[in-house]
Amino acid sequence: MTAEGDIVLIYFENKPLVFARIEKILPDSKPAWYHVKLLMLQVPVHTITWILRDSYIDGAEFTMNGKKVRLERVVCPKDPEEPKKEIKSSETKDPGGAKVISFSDLKKK
């Protein structure tokens, strides 16, 4: 469900056009219709208000002046996780044959 504060990508005639942030969703006088205030993330920054059905807010295609329009909520991709390396011993050898010595082991002597 798309909500206030979400970033959406606006498609125009099935082509991505612009990103926008949903600022407010207020009910209209007609049931299942809403006033959706969008902050257009482009230069210059400005806001627009569209009157949309709840299904249009959630990604269903609609038309404006006979042109196909669709909102798609943008989800931030997860960062790829790097594999974690575990050191099982305080003294290990690297591939070159050198010995790794722990500083804490040196202090104990």
Backbone as a chain_set.jsonl record, in Angstrom:
{"seq": "MTAEGDIVLIYFENKPLVFARIEKILPDSKPAWYHVKLLMLQVPVHTITWILRDSYIDGAEFTMNGKKVRLERVVCPKDPEEPKKEIKSSETKDPGGAKVISFSDLKKK", "coords": {"N": [[0.847, -1.184, 0.0], [0.677, 2.101, -0.95], [1.727, 5.041, 0.695], [1.659, 8.192, 2.558], [4.687, 10.005, 2.292], [6.023, 8.119, 0.831], [8.08, 7.365, -2.011], [7.389, 7.641, -5.416], [7.441, 6.432, -8.783], [6.512, 7.978, -11.655], [4.844, 6.861, -14.42], [4.393, 7.606, -17.821], [2.541, 6.999, -20.57], [3.531, 4.363, -20.518], [6.264, 4.735, -20.08], [8.947, 5.533, -17.906], [8.804, 8.626, -16.23], [9.112, 10.691, -14.177], [10.217, 11.136, -10.773], [8.418, 11.298, -7.68], [7.37, 12.461, -4.447], [4.946, 11.382, -2.173], [3.096, 13.656, -0.533], [0.678, 14.302, 0.858], [-2.363, 12.559, 1.476], [-5.602, 12.974, 1.098], [-9.074, 12.543, 1.834], [-11.597, 12.634, -0.722], [-14.757, 14.169, -1.672], [-16.222, 12.237, -2.962], [-16.751, 8.749, -2.466], [-13.981, 6.482, -2.028], [-12.189, 7.992, -3.496], [-9.393, 10.219, -3.635], [-7.516, 13.165, -2.703], [-4.39, 13.639, -3.809], [-1.409, 14.88, -2.931], [1.521, 15.617, -4.543], [5.017, 15.899, -4.421], [7.032, 16.95, -6.821], [9.994, 15.584, -7.867], [12.127, 17.103, -9.305], [13.815, 19.624, -11.245], [12.559, 22.81, -11.727], [11.621, 22.27, -8.289], [8.329, 21.41, -7.455], [4.846, 21.242, -6.414], [2.019, 19.147, -7.058], [-1.47, 18.387, -7.235], [-3.416, 15.6, -7.503], [-6.557, 14.059, -8.155], [-7.378, 10.97, -7.236], [-8.36, 7.49, -7.443], [-8.256, 4.963, -4.859], [-7.118, 2.597, -5.836], [-5.612, 3.539, -7.99], [-3.617, 4.943, -6.696], [-2.223, 2.866, -5.654], [-1.01, 1.712, -7.857], [-2.512, 0.956, -10.107], [-3.316, 1.36, -13.555], [-4.318, 4.431, -15.107], [-6.025, 7.04, -16.974], [-5.179, 10.264, -18.27], [-6.376, 12.883, -19.979], [-6.63, 11.11, -22.111], [-4.167, 9.844, -22.144], [-2.037, 7.262, -20.962], [-1.309, 6.729, -17.565], [0.581, 5.888, -14.682], [1.357, 5.086, -11.307], [4.164, 3.98, -9.53], [5.321, 2.548, -6.66], [8.444, 3.191, -5.174], [10.905, 1.105, -3.971], [13.556, 0.973, -1.782], [16.559, -0.548, -2.733], [18.193, -3.374, -1.213], [21.399, -3.291, 0.342], [24.158, -5.053, -0.983], [25.362, -7.774, 0.853], [28.531, -8.243, 2.252], [30.619, -11.101, 2.409], [31.347, -12.422, 5.61], [34.405, -12.696, 7.277], [35.896, -15.009, 9.379], [38.191, -15.194, 12.014], [39.776, -17.801, 13.385], [41.781, -18.279, 15.147], [44.22, -16.698, 17.256], [46.689, -16.57, 16.15], [47.451, -16.749, 12.895], [48.282, -17.851, 9.586], [49.127, -16.067, 6.663], [48.543, -16.302, 3.056], [51.103, -15.911, 1.983], [52.859, -17.009, 3.749], [53.626, -15.562, 5.971], [53.463, -14.788, 9.461], [50.785, -13.871, 11.54], [50.617, -11.88, 14.324], [49.046, -11.36, 17.372], [48.598, -8.279, 19.078], [47.64, -8.153, 21.639], [48.423, -10.6, 22.685], [51.18, -10.209, 22.839], [51.451, -8.296, 24.876], [50.857, -9.733, 27.144], [53.1, -11.243, 27.723]], "CA": [[0.0, 0.0, 0.0], [1.424, 3.348, -1.035], [1.292, 5.941, 1.766], [2.349, 9.478, 2.637], [6.123, 9.894, 2.496], [6.601, 7.177, -0.128], [8.556, 7.855, -3.307], [6.776, 6.921, -6.533], [7.902, 6.727, -10.127], [5.334, 8.215, -12.489], [4.976, 6.394, -15.799], [3.537, 8.287, -18.779], [2.53, 6.179, -21.788], [4.371, 3.19, -20.225], [7.676, 5.098, -19.97], [9.204, 6.279, -16.666], [8.896, 10.054, -16.527], [9.628, 11.518, -13.087], [9.998, 10.668, -9.405], [7.676, 12.222, -6.83], [7.102, 11.989, -3.09], [3.566, 11.637, -1.771], [3.096, 14.542, 0.621], [-0.577, 14.144, 1.594], [-3.488, 11.85, 0.874], [-6.799, 13.437, 1.792], [-10.278, 12.01, 1.192], [-12.417, 13.492, -1.578], [-16.18, 14.062, -1.325], [-16.695, 10.972, -3.52], [-16.126, 7.601, -1.797], [-12.854, 5.786, -2.664], [-11.361, 8.948, -4.242], [-8.523, 10.976, -2.727], [-6.653, 14.24, -3.203], [-3.016, 13.201, -3.571], [-0.447, 15.955, -3.159], [2.812, 15.046, -4.939], [6.174, 16.773, -4.569], [7.755, 16.494, -8.005], [11.436, 15.604, -7.6], [12.78, 17.582, -10.522], [14.161, 21.047, -11.154], [12.369, 23.275, -10.351], [10.755, 21.465, -7.432], [6.998, 21.974, -7.261], [3.849, 20.262, -6.007], [0.778, 19.048, -7.819], [-2.486, 17.591, -6.553], [-4.258, 14.814, -8.385], [-7.666, 13.364, -7.517], [-7.195, 9.592, -7.686], [-8.957, 6.381, -6.694], [-7.258, 4.261, -4.046], [-6.403, 1.614, -6.668], [-4.629, 4.269, -8.797], [-2.505, 5.271, -5.797], [-1.485, 1.618, -5.441], [-0.329, 1.232, -9.052], [-3.37, 0.649, -11.257], [-3.188, 2.319, -14.66], [-5.454, 5.317, -15.368], [-5.734, 7.944, -18.084], [-5.343, 11.718, -18.148], [-6.485, 13.415, -21.347], [-6.433, 10.01, -23.042], [-2.8, 9.313, -22.026], [-1.89, 6.29, -19.878], [-0.476, 7.156, -16.443], [0.649, 4.884, -13.621], [2.286, 5.349, -10.21], [4.808, 2.774, -9.006], [6.065, 2.857, -5.438], [9.871, 2.856, -5.256], [11.426, 0.452, -2.773], [15.019, 1.074, -1.739], [17.182, -1.872, -2.807], [19.07, -3.727, -0.099], [22.83, -3.301, 0.042], [24.682, -6.426, -1.013], [26.149, -8.072, 2.053], [29.842, -8.832, 2.002], [30.809, -12.278, 3.269], [32.126, -12.142, 6.814], [35.542, -13.594, 7.478], [36.144, -15.294, 10.784], [39.531, -15.615, 12.388], [39.54, -18.824, 14.394], [42.901, -18.353, 16.069], [44.919, -15.418, 17.352], [47.853, -16.666, 15.271], [47.134, -17.406, 11.625], [49.262, -17.597, 8.542], [48.546, -15.577, 5.41], [48.972, -17.137, 1.943], [52.519, -15.731, 1.694], [53.653, -17.695, 4.74], [53.93, -14.699, 7.108], [52.7, -15.094, 10.654], [50.084, -12.731, 12.123], [50.736, -11.977, 15.773], [48.115, -10.487, 18.067], [49.24, -7.355, 20.004], [47.22, -8.48, 23.016], [49.257, -11.716, 23.137], [52.504, -9.671, 23.146], [51.39, -7.585, 26.147], [50.767, -10.709, 28.236], [54.429, -11.837, 27.974]], "C": [[0.887, 1.24, 0.0], [0.854, 4.338, -0.018], [2.049, 7.26, 1.687], [3.817, 9.257, 2.962], [6.797, 8.935, 1.536], [7.049, 7.895, -1.395], [7.891, 6.997, -4.381], [7.451, 7.338, -7.828], [6.656, 6.851, -10.982], [5.657, 7.781, -13.912], [3.965, 7.134, -16.655], [3.656, 7.542, -20.098], [3.541, 5.04, -21.682], [5.877, 3.475, -20.217], [7.888, 5.859, -18.664], [9.469, 7.748, -16.981], [9.588, 10.84, -15.419], [9.36, 10.835, -11.749], [9.216, 11.736, -8.649], [7.533, 11.602, -5.448], [5.666, 12.333, -2.747], [3.596, 12.437, -0.472], [1.855, 14.338, 1.49], [-1.552, 13.323, 0.777], [-4.709, 12.206, 1.703], [-8.04, 12.903, 1.082], [-10.999, 13.072, 0.366], [-13.869, 13.347, -1.123], [-16.799, 12.778, -1.877], [-16.004, 9.809, -2.808], [-15.054, 6.954, -2.667], [-12.016, 6.683, -3.57], [-10.606, 9.803, -3.232], [-7.816, 12.1, -3.464], [-5.233, 13.845, -2.815], [-2.08, 14.341, -3.944], [0.912, 15.326, -3.395], [3.867, 16.141, -5.022], [6.986, 16.218, -5.723], [9.254, 16.677, -7.765], [12.195, 15.874, -8.896], [13.111, 19.052, -10.312], [13.291, 21.804, -12.144], [11.403, 22.362, -9.593], [9.41, 22.168, -7.293], [6.039, 20.861, -6.851], [2.664, 20.302, -6.962], [-0.197, 18.236, -6.98], [-3.344, 16.911, -7.606], [-5.379, 14.197, -7.557], [-7.676, 11.948, -8.094], [-7.993, 8.61, -6.83], [-7.859, 5.7, -5.887], [-6.478, 3.231, -4.859], [-5.353, 2.297, -7.548], [-3.401, 4.626, -7.97], [-1.608, 4.043, -5.619], [-0.942, 1.008, -6.721], [-1.198, 0.878, -10.239], [-3.24, 1.755, -12.304], [-4.474, 3.144, -14.802], [-5.08, 6.224, -16.517], [-5.962, 9.389, -17.67], [-5.294, 12.275, -19.562], [-6.18, 12.329, -22.384], [-5.046, 9.389, -23.019], [-2.707, 8.404, -20.808], [-0.901, 6.808, -18.83], [-0.538, 6.058, -15.383], [1.661, 5.33, -12.586], [2.862, 4.019, -9.748], [5.645, 3.153, -7.801], [7.498, 2.359, -5.583], [10.304, 2.283, -3.917], [12.945, 0.506, -2.845], [15.631, -0.317, -1.799], [18.091, -2.11, -1.61], [20.511, -3.699, -0.567], [23.305, -4.747, -0.017], [25.569, -6.645, 0.204], [27.461, -8.724, 1.656], [29.997, -10.052, 2.908], [31.721, -11.931, 4.439], [33.216, -13.182, 6.958], [35.746, -13.767, 8.968], [37.595, -15.709, 10.974], [39.362, -16.565, 13.562], [40.654, -18.891, 15.442], [43.574, -16.989, 16.126], [46.168, -15.407, 16.488], [47.451, -17.44, 14.03], [48.21, -17.074, 10.628], [48.541, -17.074, 7.312], [49.073, -16.434, 4.262], [50.456, -17.021, 1.628], [53.417, -16.398, 2.717], [53.992, -16.836, 5.949], [52.995, -15.026, 8.259], [52.068, -13.812, 11.186], [50.097, -12.914, 13.627], [49.823, -10.937, 16.403], [48.882, -9.598, 19.038], [48.855, -7.689, 21.443], [48.025, -9.656, 23.563], [50.657, -11.231, 23.524], [52.529, -8.976, 24.509], [51.4, -8.551, 27.333], [52.132, -11.256, 28.621], [55.315, -10.971, 28.787]], "O": [[1.749, 1.393, 0.865], [-0.364, 4.459, 0.116], [2.952, 7.43, 0.868], [4.156, 8.425, 3.803], [8.024, 8.933, 1.432], [6.466, 8.903, -1.793], [7.84, 5.772, -4.264], [7.965, 8.45, -7.951], [5.836, 5.934, -11.03], [6.607, 8.263, -14.528], [2.806, 7.278, -16.265], [4.739, 7.46, -20.677], [4.303, 4.777, -22.612], [6.679, 2.548, -20.335], [7.096, 6.742, -18.338], [10.251, 8.075, -17.874], [10.54, 11.575, -15.682], [8.411, 10.064, -11.606], [9.333, 12.927, -8.937], [7.57, 10.382, -5.294], [5.215, 13.45, -3.0], [4.064, 11.952, 0.558], [1.961, 14.215, 2.71], [-1.565, 13.384, -0.453], [-4.837, 11.796, 2.857], [-8.056, 12.818, -0.146], [-11.006, 14.253, 0.715], [-14.177, 12.499, -0.285], [-17.784, 12.28, -1.331], [-14.799, 9.868, -2.567], [-15.194, 6.882, -3.888], [-11.205, 6.176, -4.345], [-11.091, 10.079, -2.135], [-7.551, 12.018, -4.663], [-4.914, 13.732, -1.631], [-1.97, 14.72, -5.11], [1.408, 14.582, -2.549], [3.635, 17.189, -5.625], [7.564, 15.137, -5.617], [9.72, 17.783, -7.495], [12.811, 14.985, -9.483], [12.722, 19.645, -9.306], [13.291, 21.457, -13.325], [10.496, 21.767, -10.175], [9.353, 23.373, -7.045], [6.377, 19.68, -6.931], [2.353, 21.322, -7.576], [0.22, 17.476, -6.106], [-3.919, 17.56, -8.48], [-5.177, 13.851, -6.393], [-7.945, 11.748, -9.278], [-8.266, 8.863, -5.656], [-6.675, 5.841, -6.193], [-5.295, 3.012, -4.597], [-4.311, 1.704, -7.828], [-2.279, 4.613, -8.476], [-0.394, 4.165, -5.456], [-0.45, -0.12, -6.688], [-0.669, 0.528, -11.294], [-3.077, 2.929, -11.972], [-5.577, 2.622, -14.638], [-3.944, 6.19, -16.991], [-6.817, 9.693, -16.838], [-4.284, 12.149, -20.255], [-5.55, 12.597, -23.407], [-4.773, 8.484, -23.808], [-3.234, 8.729, -19.745], [0.194, 7.262, -19.161], [-1.559, 5.393, -15.209], [2.703, 5.887, -12.93], [2.13, 3.042, -9.591], [6.561, 3.97, -7.897], [7.736, 1.246, -6.053], [10.098, 2.892, -2.868], [13.542, 0.128, -3.853], [15.267, -1.184, -1.004], [18.68, -1.178, -1.063], [20.817, -4.035, -1.712], [22.902, -5.571, 0.804], [26.412, -5.813, 0.538], [27.496, -9.637, 0.831], [29.549, -10.031, 4.054], [32.728, -11.242, 4.28], [32.989, -14.38, 6.787], [35.767, -12.795, 9.724], [38.147, -16.478, 10.188], [38.86, -16.173, 14.615], [40.48, -19.494, 16.501], [43.512, -16.216, 15.17], [46.657, -14.336, 16.129], [47.147, -18.631, 14.096], [48.966, -16.12, 10.809], [47.473, -17.57, 6.953], [49.983, -17.233, 4.481], [51.025, -17.95, 1.055], [54.638, -16.359, 2.567], [54.602, -17.345, 6.889], [51.872, -15.485, 8.051], [52.734, -12.781, 11.274], [49.66, -13.938, 14.151], [49.83, -9.771, 16.008], [49.742, -10.098, 19.763], [49.66, -7.522, 22.359], [48.289, -9.718, 24.763], [51.263, -11.782, 24.442], [53.528, -9.06, 25.223], [51.901, -8.213, 28.405], [52.306, -11.699, 29.757], [56.453, -11.345, 29.071]]}, "num_chains": 1, "name": "protein.A"}
